[in-house]
Amino acid sequence: MGDGDGNGDDTESDPVDEGPETDAVDRDPAVDEAGGGVDYAGRASEILGFSRWWQIAAAAGMMAAVSPYQYVWSSIEQPLAENLDIALPALGAVFSFYVVFQSLSQFPAGKWRDSRGPGALTFLAALLAGGGYVGLAYATAVWQLYVLYSLGAIGVGIVYTVAVNTAVKWFPDRTGLTTGIGTMAFAGGSALVVPYVRANATQAAYSDVLRNVGLGILVVTLVGAFLLRDPPDDWLGLEDRPDGGSDEGLAASLRGRAYTTREMLSTWQFWLLYAMFVATAAADLIVIANVVRFAEQFGLAAVVATASATLLPVAAGVSRMILGEASDRFDRKWVMAVSFVLAGAFRLGLIGAGRTGSGVVFVALVLAAMFFSSPLYVYFPSMIADYYGARNSSGNYAVLYTAKVGGGVFAGTVTGYLVAAFGWVPTFALGGALAIAAGVAALLLRPPSDAGLGTETPAPAD
């Protein structure tokens, strides 16, 4: 490789008279000599001064740090209620507020990040998420819990959209794998915190626990704010390529045009993706929120319910990395379709396992159902980047992510009504049907006609 970005050398010599054509290629850090494509890693290292994987490590660390807001709530709810001398149902809305604020905060955060970068935004997230948890330790009234948890949820939403789209922006060639790593950290990061919280989840000790967890969130997220940055415009030097600008071998998020959010909303593909997100998020959350009660409905042993609830987030986290990588290497649309259909089929299988009293099979089917549905948080940001470009990916995916609110309402309020009216079996069967319908709908997807994509799928990862 030569020095600089390859532009200066091209002006000093006549490419016809001096040296073989490969010399021009060698002088361009954006070109991968072995593959004849774009050397994403080499260009990123030149800009950052270190491997781009450190950006993913920082993003994953932040995701793991803020995960207690979603996954540790059930462990701190009881001591909070005891300290405030209120009934547990009075705290039920706290988590609902969390889902709403965590989801809806991502759009303004994403728009800011796309135009101004992640630094100041992530610093704000550290103060909100870390400070929110520290504040819980000193709350004396239920309204303070609502305010603190909602402010913290905004911080979580900022971290989530920054982390996911850091992968999109720096890894156009490995979007599925790298978003999978970040969302896996969000699903599994709390596993490091839960034992500590559970061991101290008493009225006497919980204040110290909340303060310590909050300080941990603050420190890790501040480190992320310092490390994270976005690539500059045309960071791959594609406009100056010596081959005249061929798009062959480029990732889909770089080949096509960069859609604004308004332009994206005018395409039918977005609305189909939105409906699919609502359906799959609902199917996913129905199992997450109700697997214990569903097992008890069939009279299965307590150990079956406990094992299902304990191993469920493990399957959800690991699958995001494995199937995310698969979606990079194969046709992403087909990976998504097969994954969702299998997720639905295994949910229907849960009904049969419960009716026959097969505890081991029930646990295995819970893990399989979550393994194939949980990567929805990997597939959708990758598809948004493929179809609508990486430049505005933070704001664009944040709009799609609001579909999680619809999925959450369905998994909570609507599921409660359906169980009361029809029972658990039809409700879980509906969840399976929703996942299967989303898988079938995925087969209808294709890039927008004016996206400028020569093929429907990104180039396979190396």
N, C-alpha and C positions, 0 to 999 in steps of 0.2 A: 504494500500500500504506500502511496505517496503522502506528502504532507498536505494539510488543508483539506478543503472539500472537493478538490478536483477541478474547480472552475478556472483557477489561474493557469494551470499547466496547459489547458486546451487552447489558450489564446497565444501561447508562445511558439507553437509549431503547427505546421501543416499536417493534418492527420493523413493526407495522401502520401506525403513524401517521407515522413519520419516515423520509423518504428512500426511494428505490427499493431494490428487493431487491439490486441490484448493489452498493450501498454496503456491505452486510454481507459480500458476497463480497470486495470490495476490501480490507476490513479484515483478512481472513484470509490470512496469508502462505502457507498451504498450498494455496491455490486458484490454479490457472492460469487467468487470465481468458480467454486466447485459446482454450485447448482445453477449458475447462470441467472439467478434471480436477485432479490434484494437482500442484502446483509443487514437485517434489522438489528441484530445484536451488536454488530460492529459499529454501526452508526450511533446506536444508543450509548455505547461505551465511550465513544469519542466525545459525545455531548456531555454526558454525566461525569465522566472521569472514573467510572466504576461500572460494574455489571448492572444491567437493567433489572436483574432479579432482586436487587436490594430494594427497588421500588415495590415489588410484590411482597417482600418480607415485611416492609414497613406497613403496607396496606393491610396485610393479614394480621399483623400484631395489633393494629388499631381495631380491626373487626373483632378479634378475640377479646380485647380489653372492654369494649362496650357491650359485649354479648350478655352480661348479667341482667341488663334491663329486660331482656326478653325471656331468658332461660332460668333466672334465679328468683324471679318474682314469687313463685309459689313457695319458696323456702323462707322468704322474709315477711310474707304477708301475715302469718300468724303472730309473730312477736310484735309487729307493728300494731296489729289490732289490739293485742293485750296491753301494750304500753299506752295506747290512746283510749283504752277502755271502751271500745266500740265493737259492734258485731262484724264478723268477717264479710257478710254480704255488702256492708257499707263501703268496702274497699274494692268491690267488683269492678266499678267503673274506672278505677285507676288504670288497669291494664287496657281497657278499651280506649281510653284517652291516649295511652302509649301508642297503640297501633295506628290511630288516626294521625297523631302528630309526627310519628316516625315516617309514615308513608307520605303525607302531604308536604312535609318540609323539604322533600328531596327535589321538587321541581325548582323552586327559587334557588336552592343551593346549587343544583346542577347548572342552571343558567349562569349564575355568578362564576362558577368554576370554569365553564367553557370559555368565558370572556376574560377572566382575571387570574385564573390559576388556583391551586388548592391551598396555598400557604396561609393567608389570613383567615380563610374560611375554616380550615382545620383547627387553627388556634382557637377560634370561637367555639367550635365543637368541643374542644378539650375543656373549656371553661364550663360549658353547659352540661356536658355528660358527667365530667368529674365533679363539678360543683353540685349538680343535682343529687348525686348519691351521697356526697358528704352532708348536704343539707338534710337528707332523710334522717340522719343520726340525731338531729336536733329539732325535728318537727314535733309540735305540741298540739296540732289540730289537724283534722282530716283534710281541710281545704289546702293546708300547706303540702300535704302529700300529693294532691291533685296538681298543684302548681309545679312543684319540684320535679315530679315524674314526667310531666308534660314538657317542661323545659329540657330535661335530660333527654327525652325522646327526640326533640329537635336536634340535639347534638348527635344522637345515634343516627338519625336520618342523614345528617351531613356526612358523618363518617362513612356510612354505607354507600352513598352515591359517589363520594370521592374515591373510596377504595375500589369499588367495582369498575369504575371508569378509568382508574389508573391502569388497570389491566388492559382495557380496550385501547387506550391511547399509546401505551408503550409496547404492546404485544399484538399487533394486528394479525400476526401469523400464528399466535397461540392463544386466541381470545378465550376459547372454551376452557382450556386447562387453567389459565391464570385467574379468570373469574371464579373458577371452581375452587382454587386454593383460598381465595379471599372469603367466599361464602362458606366454605368448609370451616374456616377459622371462626366465623360468626356462629355456626351451628355447634361446633365442638369446643370452642374456647372456654365456655362456661364450665366444662368438665373439670378444669383446674381450680375453679372457684367454689363449686357446689360442695365438695367435701369440707372445705374450711367453713363455709356458711352453715352447713348442716350441723357441724360439730359445736357451733357457737350460737345457734339460732334460739337463744333464750332471751327473755325480757331483760336480764341483767347484762348480757354480753353483746347483744346485737348492735348497740350504738357504735361500739368500737369496730365491729365487723363492717358496718356500713361506711364508716369514715375511712377505714383502711382500703376497702375496695374502691371507694371514690378517689382516693389519692392515687391508687394504682392506675385507674382509668385516666386521670389527669396527666400523670407522668408519661405513660405510653403514648397517649394521643399527642402530647406536646412534642415528643420525639418524632412522631410521624409528621407533624406540621413542619418540622425543621428539615426532614429528609425529602418529603415528596415535592415533586415539581412536574410540570407538563412539558412535553417536547415542543420546540418552536414550530411555527408554520413551515411546511415543506422540510421537516427535519431529516427526511431521507434523501433530499437533493434530487427528487424525481424530475423536476423541471430541467435539470442540467445533465440528465443522463446522455452519454455519448451515442446511444443507439437510436436517438430520436424520440424517445418517450413511449416505447411500447409498454402496454399494460400487462403483457403476458407474465404470469407468475406472481403478480401482485395479489395481496389479500383483498377480499371483496370490499372491505371498509375503506380501502384506498383507491380502488379502481373506479368506483362510481362517484356520482356527484354528492356533495354534502348538503343534505336537506336541513332546512330550518324546522323548528317545531311546527310552525303553521303549515309548511309544505307537507310535512309528514302526516299531519292530521287530515289532509285532503286525500289521502290514499286509502283504498279499501283494505290493503294489507295490514295497516296499523290497527284498524278496528277488528279485523279477524284475530290478530295477535292479542288484542285487548280482551276479547271474549274468551279466548283460550286461556289467558292468564287468570281471569276470574274463575273459570271452571277448574283449572288445575290447582290454584291456590285453595279453593274451597275443598276439593278432594283431599289435599294435603293436610289442611288444618282440621278437618273433621276427624282424621285419625289421630293427629297430634293431641288434640284437646280431649278426645273421648275414648282412647284405646283402653284405659283402665276400666271405665264403666261398661264398655262393650264386652270385655272379657268377663266381668262380673255378671253381666246379663245372661251369659250362657252357663254360669255356675262353675267356671274354670277356677283352678286353684289360685290362691293369692300370689304364689310365686310366678305364675304365668303372666299375670297383670304387671307385676313388678319388673320381670325380665323384659317384657315388651316395652314398658315405659323407659327403662334404663338403656336398652340397646338401640332404641329408635333413633335418637340423635346421632349415634355413632354411624348407623347405616346411612342416615341423611347426609352427614358430613363427608364420609368417604366417597359416596356415589358422585358427589359434585365434582370431585377431582377426576375420578375414573371416566365418567361419562362425558365430562367436559373435554377431556383429552380425545375421547372417541369422536366427539362432534367436530374437533379440529381435523381429524385424520380422514373422516368419511363425510358423506353428504349430510350436513347438519339437519336439514329438513327431515330426512329419513330416520336419523338417530332420534330426533324429537318425537316423531310419529310412533315409532316402535316402542320407545320408552314409555310414553303416556298410555298406549294401549296395554302394555304389560302391567303398568301401575294399576290400571282399572281392573284388569283380569285378576290380579292378586288380591285386590280389595274384595271382589266378589268371592274369591276363594276363602277369605276370612270367615264368611258366613257359614260355608260348609264345614270348616274346621271347628268353629264354635258349636255348631249343631251336633257334631260327632264327638265333642269333648276331647279333641286331640290338642293338648296343650303345646306340645313341641311343634306340631305343624302350625298352630296358631301363631306362635312367636316367629317361626321362620317366614310365614306369609306377611306378618307385620313388617319385618325387615325387608323383604323383597318389595312390598308395596311402596315403602318409603325410599328404597334404593332407586326405584325408577321414576318416582314423582318429584322427589326433592331437587333434582337438577333443573327444575323449571327456573330457578334463580340463576342458572348458568346459561341455559338455552336462550332465554328471552333477551338479555342484554347483548348476547352475541348476534342474534338475528337482527336486532335493531341496528347494530353497527354494520352488519353485512349489507342490509337493505338501504340504510339512510346515512351511512358514512360515520367516521370516527370523530370528525371535528366538533359536532354538536351532540355527541353521544350522551353526555351527562344529563343535559336538559331533556333530550328525547327519551332516554330510558326512564327518567324520573316521572314523566307523564304516564308511561306505560305502567310503572310500578304502583300508581294509584289504584290499579285494579286489585291490589292486595287488600284494600279496604273492602271492596265488594266481596272478595273471597272470605275475609274475616267476618263480615256481617252474616254471610251465608252459613259459615261454620259455627257461628255462635247463635245469633237470634233465630235464624231460619231453621237451623238444625234442632234447636230446642223446641220449636213449634212442631216440626215434623215428628220428633220422637214422641211428644205428647199425643199427637193425633194418630200416628201410624205405627210407632214402635221403632226399635233400633235396627232391625233387619232391613226394612225398606229404606231407611235413612242411609245406612252404609251402602246399600245397593245403588242408591242414587249417586253417592260419591264415586263409586266405581264407574257408573255410566258417564258421569261428567268427564272423568279422566279419559275414558275410551273415546268419547265424542271429540275431545280436544286433539287426541292423536289422529283421528280420521280427518279432522279439519286441517291439520298441519299439511296434509297431502295437497291441499288446495293452494298453499303458499307459493309465490313466485316473486321475484323482484319487481318493483314498480316499473312500468314500461319506459319511463324517462330516466331511470336510475343510471343508465350508461354502463350496465354490467353485461359483459359478454357471455357469462355463464351464470347459472343459478347459485353456484356454491363457491366458497373461497378455495384458493389453492391449498392442497393438503399440507399439513405441517411436515417439516423435515424430520 
